[in-house]
């Protein structure tokens, strides 16, 4: 396979809504985000924040409206879109016979990291998240909080111009939330675009360039 051009991180969702079997999952909503911005989606449970993130990431086709990344239709079947987006939306795919460090090294090398230094970068990321001592554990051996940190490590180990996060703060204490905030801040400072659903007012205040209110259908 040849190299895939990196799409710029401009995210545009214009009037995107989703209906399935006559049930409205998301009312038409607009989101606009440029490189270096962090957009926080806020709304009650069931308002459609996760659905909106999945549409932006190209994992779900909208019933109405359009979503683009770097001017290109958001469709995860498109190699360029897949290369542009790192997303934590539900449980990521993991392998029972690979340790935490194995997973991160695999992702790092798959997305172009120097294989000679993949282990160092992976270990450093685990260390920042406070789970380096678990590097030889398997994903199914983790507690719920450790599992969330590992999911975040999987996401942040990816190079990406767009990062999508669904409640990255869940199951984390205040200290770990601050670590996550620093990782997000570093990504936006490097020019990536972050769109995330978040219920934590302190995290929102610290990171949000803008807040988009997602209105529930009923």
N, C-alpha and C positions, 0 to 999 in steps of 0.2 A: 504494500500500500504506500502511496505517496504521502508527503507531508500535507497536513490540513491547515489551510489559512486560518489564523486566529481572528475570530469575529470581534469587533469592538463591543463594549459592554452596554451599549444603549438598549434599554428595555422599554418597550412600548406595548401597553395593553389598552385597547380602545374599545370600550363598551362590551368587554368580555363577560359573558354569562354562561351558566350551564344548567340545563334541565335534563333529567333522566326519568323516563317512565312517568311523565307528568309531575315529577317532583322537582322543585326549583332548588338547586344546590348553591347557586350563586346568582344574585341579581347583577345586571350589567354594571360593570365597574371599570374605572380608568386608573391606570398606574403608569407613571412616567419616571424613569430613573436614568441618570447619566453616569459615566465612569467617575468613580470617587465618591459616589453618594451611597447612603444607607437609608433605604425606605422601609419604614416599619408599618406592617399591616396590623390594625387593631380592631377588635370586635369580639362580641360574645362567642362562646362555643357554639358551633353550628351555623355561623354566619357565612361560611364559605372561604375562610382564609386559606386552608389547605388546598381546596379546589382551585383557588386563584393561583397559588404557587405552582401547582401542577400544570395549569394552563400556560403560565409564563415559561416554565421549563420545557414545554413541548411534550409533556407526558400525557396530556389530556386535551382533546380538541374542544374548543368552545362551541356552544350552541349558537351564540351570537357574538359579534365583534371579532377583532383580530388581535393577535399577539405576535410581536417580532423581537428578535435579538439581533442587534447590529444591522437592522433593516431587512433581516431574513425571517421568513415565517418560522415561528417557534414550533419545531417538530423534531423530537428526539431521534427520529429515523434518519435525520440529516446529520452526516458526520461532523460538519462544521458546528452545528448546534450542540451536539454531544461534547465536542472538544471545548466549547465555550463555557459550559455550565457544570458547576459542582453543586450538588444539592443534597441536603439532609431532609428528606420527605418520607417519614416512616422508617421502617427497619431496612437498612441496606443489605445487600447480598453478602453473606459471609460463608466461610467454609470451615466445617468442624475440624478438619485435619490441619488447618493453618493457625499458627499462633498470632498474637496481635502484631508483633514485629514482622512476621511473614506477610501479613495482609498489607501493611504499610509499604514494605519494600516492593511488593508486587505492584501496587498502585503507582508508586514513585517511578519505577522502571518502565511501566506500561506507558506512562505519560511523558516520557522523555528524560527522566532524571538519569544522571551518570550512574551506572550500576556499581561503580567502584566506591561511591559515596552514599548510595541509597540507604544503607544501614545506619550511617551516622545521622542523616537527616531524619529518618524515621524514629530513631532513638531520641533525638533532641525534641521532636514533637510530642512524643509520649511523656518525656520529662516535663515539658512545659505544662502539660495537662495533669501532671501529678500521678501518672500511672506507668511510669517507666519500670517500676518494680514488678509490674505484671506482664512484661514484654513476652515471656514464654508461656503465658496462659492462653487458653483457647476461649473464643468469644462466649461460648455457652457456660463458662465457669465464672463469669463476671456478675457482680451485683447490679441492680438497676442503675445506680448512679455511675458505677464504673462503665457500664454498657453505654450510657449516654456520652461519657467522655471519649470512649473508643469510637462511637459513631461520629463525633465531632472531629476526631483525629483522621478518620477515613475521608471526611469531607475536605478538611484543610490540607491534606496531603496532596490534593489535586491542584495543578495549575489551572486557573480559570479566569475568564474576564467577567463572569457573572456567578455569584454565590447566592443560593437560595436556602433559607433556613426556616424550618417549622418549629417554633418554640425551642430554640437551642438551650434555653435556661432551665428547661424542665428537669426535675430530680437533682439539681445542683445547688450546693450551698452558696452563701454570699461570696466566699473567697474564689470558688471555681467560676462563678458567674463573672467575676472581674477578669479572670484569665481569658474567658471566652470573649469578653468585651475588648480586651487588648488584641486578640487575634483578629477580630472583625475590624477593629480600627486600623490595624496594619494592612489588611487587605484593601480597604478603601483608600488608605494613604498611598498604596502602590498603584492605584488607578482602577481597581476592580469595582464592580457594582454589586451591592448587597441588597437583597430584598428579603425581609424576614417577618414572620408572624411572631409577636411577642406580647406576653401579658405582664412583664416586669416593668413598672413605671421608671425605675432607676436606670435600667438598661436602655430603655427607650430614650430617656432624657439625655443619656450620655452619648448615644450613637446616632440617633435619628436626624437625618437631614430634613425629612418630612415624614408626617404620619398620614396614612390613608385609612380612613374609617370604612370598614366593610360592614354593610348594613344587612342584617338577617332578612330572609324572605318573609318571615312571620314570627 
